Amino acid sequence: MAQLRMLKQYMADIPGPNVQSGLVLRVIRQDEKGKWEELCSKAFNAAQSYQSIIVEKTGYVEDGVFVIADGDRLVATGTAICDHAHPEGFGYVHMIAADSDYAGRKLGFEITAAVLRRLRDDGFATAELTTDDFRLPAIKVYRSLGFIPDLTVDGTMRGRWEAIYEIFGWGLDEYIG
């Protein structure tokens, strides 16, 4: 089944950083790639390779991989994929992950906003991301940042999005397609 796709059509409304005290939002350091893999493996319940998932992605930029750190521990990450050859001209929000031990601390919101600011600063007027139906907390964050569902991916999208929106008590009143 295809992943859900969401689009952000306006990049002017991205909030500035507001990371909780004791946490630091910054670009990943070269020596932290193993820690990134551990965080993402835990978040996605599967082994993750920084090289294949990040570095080898078309549009990878070194200063586009953000982390939130609690001391030496990486607790959230997100990547801005700046592929200017994208046929629709979108920047791509990639690999948003947060440590479940830090649930409720708005890490997903802060890391996604950091990625969006990087995309905006690189000249992208719109952004896209893909996610899964069961990632409800992430979908809630993405909606709060202005992403809307894209129903054009395939014929299952409207029904899948309606089911998700029903869980939240939202009306599917804004979408692409």
Beta strands, then each sheet from edge to edge (+ up, - down):
strand 1: 4-8
strand 2: 24-27
strand 3: 65-70
strand 4: 73-81
strand 5: 91-98
strand 6: 127-131
strand 7: 148-149
sheet 1: 2+ 3- 4+ 5- 6- 1+ 7-
end
